[in-house]
Amino acid sequence: MIHEIQVKSALHYHKRAFATHWDLNCYRGCGHHCVYCFAQYSHKYLEFKDFFDDIWVKTNIAQVLEKDFSKKNWCGACVNVCGVTDGYQPIEQKFQLMPSIIQCFIKHRNPLAITTKSHLVVRDLPLLTQLNKVAYVVLRMSISTTDENLREKLEPYASRIQDRFEALKLFAAAGIDTGILLMPIIPYINDSFENLENIFREAKSCDVKEIAVDILHLRGHMRQNFLSYVQKLFPQHINRVRSLYRESYADKIYSKALYQKIAGLRSKYNFNTSLPNTTHMARCPKQLELFSHPINFL
């Protein structure tokens, strides 16, 4: 069910920088149906009937953003759009909220980070190229497997993997910095060395600047919900996954071994540099590209 709503604020601050301290989400709920999605559990307080099919559309989000950006105390910080729910999820094709949001960023020369797993972002490449001339822009594409059959199980309504890599190529060719969020890595499901190396290899061919990696976390009641998915979709792995996640985080021995693999791939494919640290960005556009402090993904 679709709900059109009016909101009073567009920008939301959070202490933990991922990858900035400020988020803007133009939807509540997400039609990608990712089985590992943390947001479906973190939004329980909103009493969604179904996080994946009960979508709330913030129809006045661009107008409210204009007011937020116009406030004298707005710091001009980089804003992560689509940090919780994807602004380029399927319903965006109908409501087209993102173009007017980006136009507001252009007007105020405000740095922008986009996180998505949708090829639809290519629709707005001309606008984002325009913004990139006056403020920093980065596209981070979420990619956790190169296996389409696995992708259809984990992210049934997200874009095909090759379409995501194509988007990264187009953005890089336009001079916009790009990164990959290789997350979540799910033990025994998408953690094979072959899959990880395929992503690094493809990333290199797309001129991706950075790959951020994180293992699946199962906080609170998310643990039981996700284990139910594993039982249904990957019954052959359920005992090992349950054993590994006796608590919210994967076993430390497993995690250490996995990050050693990642370190080897970073070295092999020369992914030892980082994108500019967007947490400290504020309005002054291109000078900030001189800085290359690492972004912390905890």
C-alpha positions as protocol buffer text, in pm:
chain_id: "A"
residue {
  index: 1
  type: MET
  ca { x: 0 y: 0 z: 0 }
}
residue {
  index: 2
  type: ILE
  ca { x: 124 y: 351 z: -85 }
}
residue {
  index: 3
  type: HIS
  ca { x: 81 y: 639 z: 164 }
}
residue {
  index: 4
  type: GLU
  ca { x: 151 y: 998 z: 59 }
}
residue {
  index: 5
  type: ILE
  ca { x: 255 y: 1207 z: 360 }
}
residue {
  index: 6
  type: GLN
  ca { x: 379 y: 1556 z: 445 }
}
residue {
  index: 7
  type: VAL
  ca { x: 687 y: 1592 z: 665 }
}
residue {
  index: 8
  type: LYS
  ca { x: 822 y: 1876 z: 878 }
}
residue {
  index: 9
  type: SER
  ca { x: 1193 y: 1799 z: 847 }
}
residue {
  index: 10
  type: ALA
  ca { x: 1412 y: 1653 z: 574 }
}
residue {
  index: 11
  type: LEU
  ca { x: 1754 y: 1625 z: 738 }
}
residue {
  index: 12
  type: HIS
  ca { x: 1830 y: 1391 z: 1026 }
}
residue {
  index: 13
  type: TYR
  ca { x: 2148 y: 1391 z: 1234 }
}
residue {
  index: 14
  type: HIS
  ca { x: 2302 y: 1077 z: 1386 }
}
residue {
  index: 15
  type: LYS
  ca { x: 2619 y: 1049 z: 1590 }
}
residue {
  index: 16
  type: ARG
  ca { x: 2760 y: 750 z: 1403 }
}
residue {
  index: 17
  type: ALA
  ca { x: 2896 y: 858 z: 1066 }
}
residue {
  index: 18
  type: PHE
  ca { x: 2791 y: 620 z: 791 }
}
residue {
  index: 19
  type: ALA
  ca { x: 2921 y: 769 z: 578 }
}
residue {
  index: 20
  type: THR
  ca { x: 2814 y: 1112 z: 702 }
}
residue {
  index: 21
  type: HIS
  ca { x: 2637 y: 1241 z: 1011 }
}
residue {
  index: 22
  type: TRP
  ca { x: 2337 y: 1361 z: 811 }
}
residue {
  index: 23
  type: ASP
  ca { x: 2073 y: 1156 z: 630 }
}
residue {
  index: 24
  type: LEU
  ca { x: 1786 y: 1238 z: 400 }
}
residue {
  index: 25
  type: ASN
  ca { x: 1534 y: 966 z: 318 }
}
residue {
  index: 26
  type: CYS
  ca { x: 1250 y: 1051 z: 84 }
}
residue {
  index: 27
  type: TYR
  ca { x: 1061 y: 726 z: 153 }
}
residue {
  index: 28
  type: ARG
  ca { x: 978 y: 509 z: 451 }
}
residue {
  index: 29
  type: GLY
  ca { x: 973 y: 144 z: 364 }
}
residue {
  index: 30
  type: CYS
  ca { x: 1156 y: -4 z: 67 }
}
residue {
  index: 31
  type: GLY
  ca { x: 1042 y: -212 z: -227 }
}
residue {
  index: 32
  type: HIS
  ca { x: 1373 y: -391 z: -284 }
}
residue {
  index: 33
  type: HIS
  ca { x: 1276 y: -667 z: -37 }
}
residue {
  index: 34
  type: CYS
  ca { x: 1634 y: -736 z: 75 }
}
residue {
  index: 35
  type: VAL
  ca { x: 1610 y: -1022 z: 323 }
}
residue {
  index: 36
  type: TYR
  ca { x: 1900 y: -890 z: 534 }
}
residue {
  index: 37
  type: CYS
  ca { x: 1767 y: -532 z: 552 }
}
residue {
  index: 38
  type: PHE
  ca { x: 1835 y: -379 z: 895 }
}
residue {
  index: 39
  type: ALA
  ca { x: 1581 y: -101 z: 840 }
}
residue {
  index: 40
  type: GLN
  ca { x: 1280 y: -331 z: 845 }
}
residue {
  index: 41
  type: TYR
  ca { x: 1359 y: -402 z: 1208 }
}
residue {
  index: 42
  type: SER
  ca { x: 1480 y: -56 z: 1310 }
}
residue {
  index: 43
  type: HIS
  ca { x: 1150 y: 90 z: 1189 }
}
residue {
  index: 44
  type: LYS
  ca { x: 928 y: -133 z: 1401 }
}
residue {
  index: 45
  type: TYR
  ca { x: 837 y: 168 z: 1614 }
}
residue {
  index: 46
  type: LEU
  ca { x: 651 y: 314 z: 1314 }
}
residue {
  index: 47
  type: GLU
  ca { x: 416 y: 15 z: 1318 }
}
residue {
  index: 48
  type: PHE
  ca { x: 453 y: -71 z: 951 }
}
residue {
  index: 49
  type: LYS
  ca { x: 217 y: -338 z: 835 }
}
residue {
  index: 50
  type: ASP
  ca { x: 489 y: -452 z: 595 }
}
residue {
  index: 51
  type: PHE
  ca { x: 816 y: -261 z: 557 }
}
residue {
  index: 52
  type: PHE
  ca { x: 857 y: -385 z: 200 }
}
residue {
  index: 53
  type: ASP
  ca { x: 506 y: -322 z: 69 }
}
residue {
  index: 54
  type: ASP
  ca { x: 377 y: -49 z: 300 }
}
residue {
  index: 55
  type: ILE
  ca { x: 560 y: 249 z: 146 }
}
residue {
  index: 56
  type: TRP
  ca { x: 531 y: 605 z: 276 }
}
residue {
  index: 57
  type: VAL
  ca { x: 608 y: 878 z: 22 }
}
residue {
  index: 58
  type: LYS
  ca { x: 730 y: 1213 z: 158 }
}
residue {
  index: 59
  type: THR
  ca { x: 573 y: 1421 z: -117 }
}
residue {
  index: 60
  type: ASN
  ca { x: 692 y: 1760 z: 15 }
}
residue {
  index: 61
  type: ILE
  ca { x: 1049 y: 1650 z: 90 }
}
residue {
  index: 62
  type: ALA
  ca { x: 1215 y: 1886 z: -161 }
}
residue {
  index: 63
  type: GLN
  ca { x: 1028 y: 2190 z: -31 }
}
residue {
  index: 64
  type: VAL
  ca { x: 1119 y: 2104 z: 328 }
}
residue {
  index: 65
  type: LEU
  ca { x: 1482 y: 2047 z: 227 }
}
residue {
  index: 66
  type: GLU
  ca { x: 1487 y: 2394 z: 72 }
}
residue {
  index: 67
  type: LYS
  ca { x: 1379 y: 2539 z: 408 }
}
residue {
  index: 68
  type: ASP
  ca { x: 1639 y: 2333 z: 596 }
}
residue {
  index: 69
  type: PHE
  ca { x: 1921 y: 2441 z: 364 }
}
residue {
  index: 70
  type: SER
  ca { x: 1810 y: 2807 z: 390 }
}
residue {
  index: 71
  type: LYS
  ca { x: 1839 y: 2818 z: 769 }
}
residue {
  index: 72
  type: LYS
  ca { x: 2123 y: 3038 z: 896 }
}
residue {
  index: 73
  type: ASN
  ca { x: 2249 y: 2763 z: 1124 }
}
residue {
  index: 74
  type: TRP
  ca { x: 2272 y: 2497 z: 851 }
}
residue {
  index: 75
  type: CYS
  ca { x: 2637 y: 2394 z: 843 }
}
residue {
  index: 76
  type: GLY
  ca { x: 2647 y: 2289 z: 476 }
}
residue {
  index: 77
  type: ALA
  ca { x: 2753 y: 1935 z: 569 }
}
residue {
  index: 78
  type: CYS
  ca { x: 2758 y: 1650 z: 323 }
}
residue {
  index: 79
  type: VAL
  ca { x: 2424 y: 1467 z: 330 }
}
residue {
  index: 80
  type: ASN
  ca { x: 2383 y: 1095 z: 270 }
}
residue {
  index: 81
  type: VAL
  ca { x: 2070 y: 1045 z: 62 }
}
residue {
  index: 82
  type: CYS
  ca { x: 1910 y: 700 z: 73 }
}
residue {
  index: 83
  type: GLY
  ca { x: 2099 y: 597 z: 386 }
}
residue {
  index: 84
  type: VAL
  ca { x: 1810 y: 398 z: 537 }
}
residue {
  index: 85
  type: THR
  ca { x: 1562 y: 341 z: 256 }
}
residue {
  index: 86
  type: ASP
  ca { x: 1670 y: 356 z: -106 }
}
residue {
  index: 87
  type: GLY
  ca { x: 1563 y: 676 z: -282 }
}
residue {
  index: 88
  type: TYR
  ca { x: 1589 y: 489 z: -611 }
}
residue {
  index: 89
  type: GLN
  ca { x: 1367 y: 198 z: -512 }
}
residue {
  index: 90
  type: PRO
  ca { x: 1105 y: 95 z: -774 }
}
residue {
  index: 91
  type: ILE
  ca { x: 839 y: 346 z: -663 }
}
residue {
  index: 92
  type: GLU
  ca { x: 1074 y: 635 z: -746 }
}
residue {
  index: 93
  type: GLN
  ca { x: 994 y: 573 z: -1114 }
}
residue {
  index: 94
  type: LYS
  ca { x: 643 y: 698 z: -1040 }
}
residue {
  index: 95
  type: PHE
  ca { x: 696 y: 973 z: -783 }
}
residue {
  index: 96
  type: GLN
  ca { x: 1033 y: 1107 z: -906 }
}
residue {
  index: 97
  type: LEU
  ca { x: 1128 y: 1280 z: -581 }
}
residue {
  index: 98
  type: MET
  ca { x: 1504 y: 1263 z: -633 }
}
residue {
  index: 99
  type: PRO
  ca { x: 1543 y: 1514 z: -922 }
}
residue {
  index: 100
  type: SER
  ca { x: 1390 y: 1801 z: -724 }
}
residue {
  index: 101
  type: ILE
  ca { x: 1602 y: 1702 z: -422 }
}
residue {
  index: 102
  type: ILE
  ca { x: 1920 y: 1711 z: -629 }
}
residue {
  index: 103
  type: GLN
  ca { x: 1819 y: 2048 z: -777 }
}
residue {
  index: 104
  type: CYS
  ca { x: 1802 y: 2181 z: -422 }
}
residue {
  index: 105
  type: PHE
  ca { x: 2156 y: 2055 z: -359 }
}
residue {
  index: 106
  type: ILE
  ca { x: 2271 y: 2232 z: -675 }
}
residue {
  index: 107
  type: LYS
  ca { x: 2109 y: 2560 z: -571 }
}
residue {
  index: 108
  type: HIS
  ca { x: 2280 y: 2551 z: -231 }
}
residue {
  index: 109
  type: ARG
  ca { x: 2608 y: 2396 z: -353 }
}
residue {
  index: 110
  type: ASN
  ca { x: 2575 y: 2130 z: -87 }
}
residue {
  index: 111
  type: PRO
  ca { x: 2789 y: 1812 z: -92 }
}
residue {
  index: 112
  type: LEU
  ca { x: 2593 y: 1493 z: -155 }
}
residue {
  index: 113
  type: ALA
  ca { x: 2652 y: 1121 z: -103 }
}
residue {
  index: 114
  type: ILE
  ca { x: 2415 y: 871 z: -260 }
}
residue {
  index: 115
  type: THR
  ca { x: 2382 y: 512 z: -146 }
}
residue {
  index: 116
  type: THR
  ca { x: 2175 y: 283 z: -367 }
}
residue {
  index: 117
  type: LYS
  ca { x: 2145 y: -57 z: -530 }
}
residue {
  index: 118
  type: SER
  ca { x: 1945 y: 69 z: -825 }
}
residue {
  index: 119
  type: HIS
  ca { x: 2041 y: 146 z: -1185 }
}
residue {
  index: 120
  type: LEU
  ca { x: 1766 y: 411 z: -1180 }
}
residue {
  index: 121
  type: VAL
  ca { x: 2022 y: 655 z: -1040 }
}
residue {
  index: 122
  type: VAL
  ca { x: 2157 y: 685 z: -1397 }
}
residue {
  index: 123
  type: ARG
  ca { x: 1841 y: 880 z: -1485 }
}
residue {
  index: 124
  type: ASP
  ca { x: 1972 y: 1166 z: -1270 }
}
residue {
  index: 125
  type: LEU
  ca { x: 2332 y: 1156 z: -1391 }
}
residue {
  index: 126
  type: PRO
  ca { x: 2299 y: 1489 z: -1580 }
}
residue {
  index: 127
  type: LEU
  ca { x: 2181 y: 1664 z: -1262 }
}
residue {
  index: 128
  type: LEU
  ca { x: 2446 y: 1497 z: -1048 }
}
residue {
  index: 129
  type: THR
  ca { x: 2714 y: 1594 z: -1300 }
}
residue {
  index: 130
  type: GLN
  ca { x: 2593 y: 1952 z: -1271 }
}
residue {
  index: 131
  type: LEU
  ca { x: 2613 y: 1934 z: -891 }
}
residue {
  index: 132
  type: ASN
  ca { x: 2962 y: 1782 z: -910 }
}
residue {
  index: 133
  type: LYS
  ca { x: 3084 y: 2103 z: -1072 }
}
residue {
  index: 134
  type: VAL
  ca { x: 2997 y: 2309 z: -763 }
}
residue {
  index: 135
  type: ALA
  ca { x: 3006 y: 2060 z: -474 }
}
residue {
  index: 136
  type: TYR
  ca { x: 3140 y: 1717 z: -395 }
}
residue {
  index: 137
  type: VAL
  ca { x: 2930 y: 1419 z: -511 }
}
residue {
  index: 138
  type: VAL
  ca { x: 2992 y: 1051 z: -445 }
}
residue {
  index: 139
  type: LEU
  ca { x: 2791 y: 747 z: -552 }
}
residue {
  index: 140
  type: ARG
  ca { x: 2820 y: 436 z: -338 }
}
residue {
  index: 141
  type: MET
  ca { x: 2662 y: 130 z: -495 }
}
residue {
  index: 142
  type: SER
  ca { x: 2567 y: -162 z: -273 }
}
residue {
  index: 143
  type: ILE
  ca { x: 2695 y: -486 z: -427 }
}
residue {
  index: 144
  type: SER
  ca { x: 2744 y: -804 z: -225 }
}
residue {
  index: 145
  type: THR
  ca { x: 2744 y: -1075 z: -492 }
}
residue {
  index: 146
  type: THR
  ca { x: 2805 y: -1125 z: -863 }
}
residue {
  index: 147
  type: ASP
  ca { x: 2579 y: -1431 z: -874 }
}
residue {
  index: 148
  type: GLU
  ca { x: 2241 y: -1331 z: -1021 }
}
residue {
  index: 149
  type: ASN
  ca { x: 2066 y: -1637 z: -884 }
}
residue {
  index: 150
  type: LEU
  ca { x: 2185 y: -1548 z: -535 }
}
residue {
  index: 151
  type: ARG
  ca { x: 2099 y: -1182 z: -588 }
}
residue {
  index: 152
  type: GLU
  ca { x: 1741 y: -1278 z: -675 }
}
residue {
  index: 153
  type: LYS
  ca { x: 1710 y: -1459 z: -341 }
}
residue {
  index: 154
  type: LEU
  ca { x: 1872 y: -1188 z: -130 }
}
residue {
  index: 155
  type: GLU
  ca { x: 1753 y: -873 z: -312 }
}
residue {
  index: 156
  type: PRO
  ca { x: 1461 y: -981 z: -534 }
}
residue {
  index: 157
  type: TYR
  ca { x: 1353 y: -635 z: -654 }
}
residue {
  index: 158
  type: ALA
  ca { x: 1687 y: -456 z: -668 }
}
residue {
  index: 159
  type: SER
  ca { x: 1872 y: -394 z: -995 }
}
residue {
  index: 160
  type: ARG
  ca { x: 2070 y: -667 z: -1166 }
}
residue {
  index: 161
  type: ILE
  ca { x: 2433 y: -673 z: -1061 }
}
residue {
  index: 162
  type: GLN
  ca { x: 2570 y: -594 z: -1406 }
}
residue {
  index: 163
  type: ASP
  ca { x: 2336 y: -297 z: -1428 }
}
residue {
  index: 164
  type: ARG
  ca { x: 2486 y: -165 z: -1105 }
}
residue {
  index: 165
  type: PHE
  ca { x: 2838 y: -202 z: -1240 }
}
residue {
  index: 166
  type: GLU
  ca { x: 2726 y: -24 z: -1555 }
}
residue {
  index: 167
  type: ALA
  ca { x: 2599 y: 267 z: -1344 }
}
residue {
  index: 168
  type: LEU
  ca { x: 2936 y: 285 z: -1169 }
}
residue {
  index: 169
  type: LYS
  ca { x: 3115 y: 303 z: -1505 }
}
residue {
  index: 170
  type: LEU
  ca { x: 2891 y: 583 z: -1626 }
}
residue {
  index: 171
  type: PHE
  ca { x: 2939 y: 788 z: -1310 }
}
residue {
  index: 172
  type: ALA
  ca { x: 3315 y: 739 z: -1312 }
}
residue {
  index: 173
  type: ALA
  ca { x: 3328 y: 844 z: -1678 }
}
residue {
  index: 174
  type: ALA
  ca { x: 3139 y: 1160 z: -1580 }
}
residue {
  index: 175
  type: GLY
  ca { x: 3407 y: 1244 z: -1323 }
}
residue {
  index: 176
  type: ILE
  ca { x: 3203 y: 1153 z: -1015 }
}
residue {
  index: 177
  type: ASP
  ca { x: 3371 y: 955 z: -738 }
}
residue {
  index: 178
  type: THR
  ca { x: 3229 y: 607 z: -685 }
}
residue {
  index: 179
  type: GLY
  ca { x: 3253 y: 340 z: -419 }
}
residue {
  index: 180
  type: ILE
  ca { x: 3112 y: -5 z: -350 }
}
residue {
  index: 181
  type: LEU
  ca { x: 2950 y: -116 z: -27 }
}
residue {
  index: 182
  type: LEU
  ca { x: 3039 y: -484 z: -17 }
}
residue {
  index: 183
  type: MET
  ca { x: 2795 y: -554 z: 259 }
}
residue {
  index: 184
  type: PRO
  ca { x: 2662 y: -741 z: 420 }
}
residue {
  index: 185
  type: ILE
  ca { x: 2896 y: -1033 z: 382 }
}
residue {
  index: 186
  type: ILE
  ca { x: 2683 y: -1324 z: 497 }
}
residue {
  index: 187
  type: PRO
  ca { x: 2881 y: -1622 z: 627 }
}
residue {
  index: 188
  type: TYR
  ca { x: 2857 y: -1934 z: 408 }
}
residue {
  index: 189
  type: ILE
  ca { x: 2624 y: -1758 z: 161 }
}
residue {
  index: 190
  type: ASN
  ca { x: 2816 y: -1482 z: -21 }
}
residue {
  index: 191
  type: ASP
  ca { x: 3155 y: -1504 z: 153 }
}
residue {
  index: 192
  type: SER
  ca { x: 3337 y: -1731 z: -92 }
}
residue {
  index: 193
  type: PHE
  ca { x: 3675 y: -1610 z: -211 }
}
residue {
  index: 194
  type: GLU
  ca { x: 3553 y: -1640 z: -570 }
}
residue {
  index: 195
  type: ASN
  ca { x: 3261 y: -1404 z: -508 }
}
residue {
  index: 196
  type: LEU
  ca { x: 3472 y: -1152 z: -318 }
}
residue {
  index: 197
  type: GLU
  ca { x: 3741 y: -1149 z: -586 }
}
residue {
  index: 198
  type: ASN
  ca { x: 3483 y: -1113 z: -863 }
}
residue {
  index: 199
  type: ILE
  ca { x: 3356 y: -794 z: -698 }
}
residue {
  index: 200
  type: PHE
  ca { x: 3707 y: -651 z: -657 }
}
residue {
  index: 201
  type: ARG
  ca { x: 3792 y: -737 z: -1017 }
}
residue {
  index: 202
  type: GLU
  ca { x: 3475 y: -578 z: -1155 }
}
residue {
  index: 203
  type: ALA
  ca { x: 3521 y: -274 z: -932 }
}
residue {
  index: 204
  type: LYS
  ca { x: 3868 y: -219 z: -1076 }
}
residue {
  index: 205
  type: SER
  ca { x: 3734 y: -234 z: -1430 }
}
residue {
  index: 206
  type: CYS
  ca { x: 3471 y: 29 z: -1339 }
}
residue {
  index: 207
  type: ASP
  ca { x: 3729 y: 272 z: -1195 }
}
residue {
  index: 208
  type: VAL
  ca { x: 3572 y: 247 z: -849 }
}
residue {
  index: 209
  type: LYS
  ca { x: 3773 y: 444 z: -592 }
}
residue {
  index: 210
  type: GLU
  ca { x: 3693 y: 255 z: -273 }
}
residue {
  index: 211
  type: ILE
  ca { x: 3535 y: -66 z: -143 }
}
residue {
  index: 212
  type: ALA
  ca { x: 3388 y: -66 z: 208 }
}
residue {
  index: 213
  type: VAL
  ca { x: 3328 y: -405 z: 368 }
}
residue {
  index: 214
  type: ASP
  ca { x: 3121 y: -521 z: 662 }
}
residue {
  index: 215
  type: ILE
  ca { x: 2994 y: -854 z: 791 }
}
residue {
  index: 216
  type: LEU
  ca { x: 2627 y: -908 z: 860 }
}
residue {
  index: 217
  type: HIS
  ca { x: 2514 y: -788 z: 1206 }
}
residue {
  index: 218
  type: LEU
  ca { x: 2207 y: -942 z: 1370 }
}
residue {
  index: 219
  type: ARG
  ca { x: 2103 y: -704 z: 1644 }
}
residue {
  index: 220
  type: GLY
  ca { x: 1796 y: -759 z: 1858 }
}
residue {
  index: 221
  type: HIS
  ca { x: 1504 y: -943 z: 1704 }
}
residue {
  index: 222
  type: MET
  ca { x: 1672 y: -912 z: 1362 }
}
residue {
  index: 223
  type: ARG
  ca { x: 1862 y: -1230 z: 1449 }
}
residue {
  index: 224
  type: GLN
  ca { x: 1557 y: -1455 z: 1463 }
}
residue {
  index: 225
  type: ASN
  ca { x: 1394 y: -1298 z: 1160 }
}
residue {
  index: 226
  type: PHE
  ca { x: 1703 y: -1342 z: 947 }
}
residue {
  index: 227
  type: LEU
  ca { x: 1759 y: -1698 z: 1065 }
}
residue {
  index: 228
  type: SER
  ca { x: 1406 y: -1771 z: 947 }
}
residue {
  index: 229
  type: TYR
  ca { x: 1506 y: -1649 z: 600 }
}
residue {
  index: 230
  type: VAL
  ca { x: 1815 y: -1870 z: 607 }
}
residue {
  index: 231
  type: GLN
  ca { x: 1605 y: -2169 z: 713 }
}
residue {
  index: 232
  type: LYS
  ca { x: 1373 y: -2109 z: 418 }
}
residue {
  index: 233
  type: LEU
  ca { x: 1620 y: -2009 z: 145 }
}
residue {
  index: 234
  type: PHE
  ca { x: 1946 y: -2179 z: 250 }
}
residue {
  index: 235
  type: PRO
  ca { x: 1852 y: -2471 z: 479 }
}
residue {
  index: 236
  type: GLN
  ca { x: 2189 y: -2637 z: 414 }
}
residue {
  index: 237
  type: HIS
  ca { x: 2360 y: -2348 z: 599 }
}
residue {
  index: 238
  type: ILE
  ca { x: 2121 y: -2283 z: 887 }
}
residue {
  index: 239
  type: ASN
  ca { x: 2310 y: -2479 z: 1155 }
}
residue {
  index: 240
  type: ARG
  ca { x: 2645 y: -2316 z: 1078 }
}
residue {
  index: 241
  type: VAL
  ca { x: 2498 y: -1967 z: 1056 }
}
residue {
  index: 242
  type: ARG
  ca { x: 2307 y: -2010 z: 1383 }
}
residue {
  index: 243
  type: SER
  ca { x: 2622 y: -2137 z: 1552 }
}
residue {
  index: 244
  type: LEU
  ca { x: 2826 y: -1844 z: 1423 }
}
residue {
  index: 245
  type: TYR
  ca { x: 2570 y: -1590 z: 1545 }
}
residue {
  index: 246
  type: ARG
  ca { x: 2521 y: -1687 z: 1906 }
}
residue {
  index: 247
  type: GLU
  ca { x: 2513 y: -1312 z: 1966 }
}
residue {
  index: 248
  type: SER
  ca { x: 2466 y: -1005 z: 1745 }
}
residue {
  index: 249
  type: TYR
  ca { x: 2803 y: -1033 z: 1574 }
}
residue {
  index: 250
  type: ALA
  ca { x: 2977 y: -1314 z: 1391 }
}
residue {
  index: 251
  type: ASP
  ca { x: 3237 y: -1521 z: 1572 }
}
residue {
  index: 252
  type: LYS
  ca { x: 3568 y: -1330 z: 1608 }
}
residue {
  index: 253
  type: ILE
  ca { x: 3778 y: -1610 z: 1461 }
}
residue {
  index: 254
  type: TYR
  ca { x: 3560 y: -1615 z: 1149 }
}
residue {
  index: 255
  type: SER
  ca { x: 3567 y: -1235 z: 1122 }
}
residue {
  index: 256
  type: LYS
  ca { x: 3946 y: -1217 z: 1152 }
}
residue {
  index: 257
  type: ALA
  ca { x: 3994 y: -1475 z: 878 }
}
residue {
  index: 258
  type: LEU
  ca { x: 3750 y: -1297 z: 647 }
}
residue {
  index: 259
  type: TYR
  ca { x: 3914 y: -958 z: 689 }
}
residue {
  index: 260
  type: GLN
  ca { x: 4251 y: -1116 z: 614 }
}
residue {
  index: 261
  type: LYS
  ca { x: 4106 y: -1230 z: 280 }
}
residue {
  index: 262
  type: ILE
  ca { x: 3978 y: -879 z: 217 }
}
residue {
  index: 263
  type: ALA
  ca { x: 4317 y: -728 z: 300 }
}
residue {
  index: 264
  type: GLY
  ca { x: 4479 y: -957 z: 44 }
}
residue {
  index: 265
  type: LEU
  ca { x: 4229 y: -853 z: -223 }
}
residue {
  index: 266
  type: ARG
  ca { x: 4276 y: -484 z: -141 }
}
residue {
  index: 267
  type: SER
  ca { x: 4647 y: -525 z: -196 }
}
residue {
  index: 268
  type: LYS
  ca { x: 4610 y: -734 z: -513 }
}
residue {
  index: 269
  type: TYR
  ca { x: 4371 y: -488 z: -679 }
}
residue {
  index: 270
  type: ASN
  ca { x: 4529 y: -176 z: -528 }
}
residue {
  index: 271
  type: PHE
  ca { x: 4231 y: -59 z: -324 }
}
residue {
  index: 272
  type: ASN
  ca { x: 4443 y: 92 z: -49 }
}
residue {
  index: 273
  type: THR
  ca { x: 4329 y: 451 z: -91 }
}
residue {
  index: 274
  type: SER
  ca { x: 4010 y: 607 z: 38 }
}
residue {
  index: 275
  type: LEU
  ca { x: 3751 y: 850 z: -83 }
}
residue {
  index: 276
  type: PRO
  ca { x: 3750 y: 1196 z: 75 }
}
residue {
  index: 277
  type: ASN
  ca { x: 3616 y: 1199 z: 429 }
}
residue {
  index: 278
  type: THR
  ca { x: 3263 y: 1329 z: 376 }
}
residue {
  index: 279
  type: THR
  ca { x: 3199 y: 1356 z: 750 }
}
residue {
  index: 280
  type: HIS
  ca { x: 3397 y: 1681 z: 758 }
}
residue {
  index: 281
  type: MET
  ca { x: 3272 y: 1833 z: 435 }
}
residue {
  index: 282
  type: ALA
  ca { x: 3085 y: 2160 z: 434 }
}
residue {
  index: 283
  type: ARG
  ca { x: 2986 y: 2363 z: 134 }
}
residue {
  index: 284
  type: CYS
  ca { x: 3332 y: 2445 z: -3 }
}
residue {
  index: 285
  type: PRO
  ca { x: 3319 y: 2227 z: -299 }
}
residue {
  index: 286
  type: LYS
  ca { x: 3628 y: 2105 z: -470 }
}
residue {
  index: 287
  type: GLN
  ca { x: 3905 y: 2198 z: -228 }
}
residue {
  index: 288
  type: LEU
  ca { x: 3793 y: 1918 z: -1 }
}
residue {
  index: 289
  type: GLU
  ca { x: 3893 y: 1663 z: -262 }
}
residue {
  index: 290
  type: LEU
  ca { x: 4252 y: 1727 z: -160 }
}
residue {
  index: 291
  type: PHE
  ca { x: 4189 y: 1536 z: 162 }
}
residue {
  index: 292
  type: SER
  ca { x: 4186 y: 1159 z: 165 }
}
residue {
  index: 293
  type: HIS
  ca { x: 4129 y: 1050 z: 524 }
}
residue {
  index: 294
  type: PRO
  ca { x: 3975 y: 703 z: 546 }
}
residue {
  index: 295
  type: ILE
  ca { x: 3604 y: 664 z: 606 }
}
residue {
  index: 296
  type: ASN
  ca { x: 3532 y: 441 z: 903 }
}
residue {
  index: 297
  type: PHE
  ca { x: 3278 y: 166 z: 850 }
}
residue {
  index: 298
  type: LEU
  ca { x: 3241 y: -4 z: 1186 }
}
